[in-house]
Amino acid sequence: MSSKASYFQKNEGATEAEYANFSSSVGQKIDTSHKHQQLLRFAMQFIT
C-alpha cells in the first residue's frame, strides 16, 4: 500500500491539498536530516 493510501485511510475526509501539504513537510524533514548527515561527514574529515 502506498503512503498516500495509508494517509487517506488514517485521515478520513482528508483532501488532496492536505495530503500534498503533509507529504511536502515530510519530504522537507527527510531532506534536512540528509543534509545534516552530509555536514557531519564533512566535519569528520577535518576532525580525524
N, C-alpha and C positions, 0 to 999 in steps of 0.2 A: 504494500500500500504506500502511496506517495505521502510525503509530509503534508501536501496540500489537502489530500483526502482526510488524513487524520486530524488536521487542523479544523476542517469543517465539521468533522464528527464531534470533536470536543467542544466546539463553539457553534452550537446550533443557531442558525439565523445570521451567521456572520456574512458580511458582504465581500465581494471580490476586492474592494478597496481596502477593507480591514485586513484581509489576508496579505495584500501587497505590502501594506504598512508593516505588518508582523514579519513577513519574510525579509524585507529590506533591513529591518532593525536587527534581526538575527544575523543576516549577512554582514552587517557592519561589525557586530560583536566578533564574528569569526575573523573578519578582515583585520581588526585591531589586535586580536591575540596573535595572529600570524605575523604581523609587523613587529610585535613585542618579541616574539621568538627570534626573528631576524636580527633585531637590535641586540639581544642577549648574545647571540653567536658572534656578532661583530665585535662587541665589547670583550668577549672572552679571548679573542685573538690577541688583544693587547695585554690582558692580564697574565696570560700564561706564557 
